[in-house]
Amino acid sequence: MLLLSPRSLKAKIMTCIGGGLALMLLPCIGYLAMQARSEAFAEAHGVMAGEADHASEIITSGLAQAAAATQSAAALFGRAHEQGAIDRQELVEALKAELEIQPAILATWFLEMPGAFDSHLVGAETNNALGADENGIFSPYWMRDAAGELSLTTLIVNYEDDWNRLAAETRKGALTEPYEYDGMLMTSVAYPVLSGETLIGVAGVDIDLGALSGALATLAPMGSGQAMLLSGSGSWIAHLDAGLRAQPYGAGEGSAELATALESGQMQLAHLSSDDAEGTLLRMFVPFAIPGLNATWVAVVDVPEAVIVGPANRQTLTMVLVGLAIILAALAIVLAAAHWMVSRPLSQAVSLARTIEAGDLTQRIETRSRDEIGNLLRAMGAMSAKLSDIVGEVNGGAVRVSSGSDEMAATAEQLSQGATEQAAATEEASASVEQMTANIRQTAHSASETETMAKTAAADARTSGQAVGEAMGAMKTIAERSQTAAGEINALSATTVRAAERAGQQLEQLVPTIERTAGLVSQISHANQELATGAQQVSLAIQQLDQVTQENTAAAEQTSSTAEQLSAQAGALRTAMEFFRVRAGGAGDSPAPVMGAPARTGSPVSSPRSAPAPRSAGSSPKSKAKGGFSLDLTAGEDDLDAQFRRAG
């Protein structure tokens, strides 16, 4: 699916690529827009300059025609005067003829320098006929009225007015500043009339500038612009607003550019605000010189900037739309490519990761791609296979660990049973030893009594023996001396009888003692039998303890071997699990102990077959031996042994 999630990789790729394209296209579009705008203004400048030139041509052509006629007339008047071939009447007629042949001219006139034309002043009664004012100054003035009729009058003479002073002072053609007369905006073209090198007067024409303004009004630069005209002093000559005619430009917007244009004679541009819907105006000031009249006027062209930049704006809009279309097309291509080349393979990778997370290691990914995504898929497939192998090894190791654990459990049970039997044998041996101890004590007591009785019997026996010996000796002596001691026989017999009687009494006394001794000896014999039986039991218990100890030793050896095998299996499992790497600071910084592995201590387990340490010579027989019990069967004797001694 091509559905786009804001957090998806496709969205991020499209954002990056779209942003990159936008970052590339927007500056280009901006530059092209600025270039188009600049070109539009440059083109507008050209158009406006052309319109200004056209306006100046209209003005100069209109003025040039009048100026040329006036210049010719002035030159003609000067040469004729120099030759003495013209008088006042002829000059007046010549001025009338010039006005008749030039309908664009409003008036023709001549003003002599005081007394310079014919060196005298005529009378006042003939002034009007001859074109002289009330002071006799020759100043004929032919004027055309609104109906087109011509009439002659005289000038209001003021030699300081521009229409006379400029030409008289410069002795060149001059153009006056526009002025209003009888509701009309006019200007005067004047040329000096020289008779040889002598200035005899100034000849000129008056021109109605309204006609020129009307001609300029027909111009429409760039369709909605307008052309206007300013004099050399900055007064309006032609303007759509008739109220501004003959008014100074003022100090508003564009005044600085106007002053610069008049001063430098170069075209100047000004941006003017406007109250109408067209917005800002671009105003161009183009100064131009009027040939032969020593004057500079300014053509003014206004064009709304919206008209100028309209094509550029449309071109910019077109470029923006094209750029957006390019971006959208690129994003569509990127979206499709990202789906098939990135999102779809990554979805497969995510699916595989989730199956691995669920514990299913049977899934595999087949890809033909050779790019980074393909490498990722192949790496994940290899990882899944490797995990499958590792999990198989771990499972096999776990089975072996479980089996070893069962063996250890059985061995531990055997050890426990052996320990129980060893404890029972120990108790039995302890009871036998206690019985033997009691028997030995009884035997020792009986022996002590027997020894005492034996001593008494021995003493009695010695006494009896001595008596018998004495009797036997006496009898032997009697026998030897029977012959000589017959007399003594009776005495000795009596003595012997008495001794025998006494011996018999002593023997009678000795018999119970001997009987008691025999009883004690019988008790000693019985006790010895019991001691022999106890000794056999002790020997049997010791044999059983030795057998149990051997069995425990064998079980310990088997437990040690099993523990070593489990340790090896645990090491193999740990080596297999060390294939994985975990993040630093997590649970994987130190490997977790493998389940079922024996705990390792700082000291190794002693081998059950190691020889026991020899007991020191001065050790107590009652001290507890490590790992079991100890029986002291050495030749050392205690107090009871010391009492049981044979009399010497």
C-alpha positions, 0 to 999 in steps of 0.5 A: 500500500502507498498509504503514507504515515507521518512517522514512516520512513517513506514520509521522512524520505519524501520530506527530505527529497521534497525539502531538498527539491524545494530548497533547490527550486525555490532559490532558482524560482526566486532568482528567475523571478527576480531576473524576470522582474529585473528584465521586466523593469529593464524592458519597462525602462526601455519602453518608457524611455522610448515613450519619453523620446516620443514625447520629446520628439512631439514637443521638439518637432512642434517647437522646432518648426516655430523656432525655425520660422522665427529664426529665419524671420529674424535673420531676414529682418537683420539682413534687410535692415543692414541693407536698408531694404525694410521699414516698419510697415514691411516688417509688420506685414512680414510678421502677419504673413508668418502667422498666417502660414503657421496655424500652430502659432498663436502670435508673432511679434517684434520688439526693437531695442530703443531707437535701434530699428530706424533711429527715431520715434514716430508720433503717437497718432501713428503708433497703432498703424505702424506697430508702435506703443504709446511710447513710440517703441516699435513693438508690433504684435499679431495675434490669432483669436479663438475664431482664427481672426488675426489682429495687430496690437503692441507688446507691453514692453518690458525689456527684463521679461524672459521672452526678450531678455534671454535672446537679447543677452545671449544673442541666441534663440531662447525659449521662455518658461511657460506662462498663462495668458488669458486662460491659456498656457503659452511659451515664447520662442525668441531670436535676436535680430542683428543688423550686422553686429548690432542688435536692433531687436528681438523677433519671436512667436507665442505658442499655445502649449495646450495643443502639445499637451493634447498630443502628449495625452494621446500617448499611453506607455505600456497601455495604462501609462501616461506621458507628461511634460515639465519645463526647465524650472520644474513647472508642469507644462502638460499634465492630465490634471489641468489644475497642475499646469504652470504649477511647480512640481513641488517637494513631493515624491520624485522631486530629488530625482527631477532635480538630479535629472535637470542637473545631470541631463540624465534619465532618473527613476522614482517610485511613487505611491498611488491611491488607486488600485494600481498601486506604486507608480514608476516615474521616469524623468527624461530631460531633453534639450530643445535644439536652437532654443537654449532650453531643457525640458523634461519628459515625464512618463508614469507607468504603474508597477503592477503593469510592469511586473504583471508579466513577470509575476505571471511568469513567476507564477508559471514557474512556481506551478511548474516547480510544484508540478516537478516536486509533486511528480518527483515525490510521486516517483520517490513514493513509489520507489521508496515503497518498492525499494525501501518500505517493502523490504523493510517490512519483510525485515520487520516481519522476520524480526517479529517472528524471531521475537515470537520464537519462530526461527524457521522463517527465511528471506530470499532477496536478489537486491544488492543494495544496502536493504538487500544486505540488511535482509541477507544479514537478518536471514543469516542472523535467523539461521545463526540464532537457530543453530545457537538455540539448537546448541543451547537446547542440546546443552540444556538437555545434557545439563538436565541429564547431568543434573539428574545424575547429580541428583541420584548421586546426591541421593546415594550420598545422602543414603550413605550418610544415613547408613554411616550415621546409623553405623556410627550410632551402633559403633558408639553404643558398642563402644559404650557397652565395651567401656562399661564391660571393661569397667566391670571387668576392671572392678571384678579383676580388682576384687579378684586380685584382692581375694587372690592376695588373701588366698595366697596369703592363706595358702602361704600360711597353710603351706607353711603349716603343712610344710612344717607338719611335713617337716615335722612328720619327716623329722618324726619319721627320721627320728621315729626311733629316737623321738618316739616320745616326741611323736605323740607330742609332735602328732598332737602338734601336727593334729593341731596344725592339721586342724588349724590348716583344715580350718584355714582351708575351710576358710580358703574354700569360700574365697576360692569359690568367690574367686572362681565366681569373679573369674567366671564373671571376668570370662563372661565380661571378656566374652561380651568384650569380644562380642563388642569388639566384633561389633566394633570391627563390623561397624568399622568395616561398614563405616569403611565400606560406606566411606568408600562408597561415599568416596566413589560417589564423590568422585562421580559427583566431581566428574559430573560437576566437571562435565556440567562445568564444561557444558556450562562453558560451551553454553556460555561460549555459544551465548557470547555470540550475542552482544548487548548494549553497554550498561544493560544486563548483558555487561556481565554474562549471566550464569548458565542454568545448572552450572556448579557454583565456583568458589575461590578454592578448588574441591579436594579430590576424594582420593587424596590421602588424609593428613596424619594425626599429630602425636600429641592430638587428643583421641577425643578430638573430632576428625574432619569429614567423619569420626575417629577411633583411637585404638592405639596402645595408650592407656587410661585410668581404668587400664591402669587399675587392671594389672596382674599382681607381680 
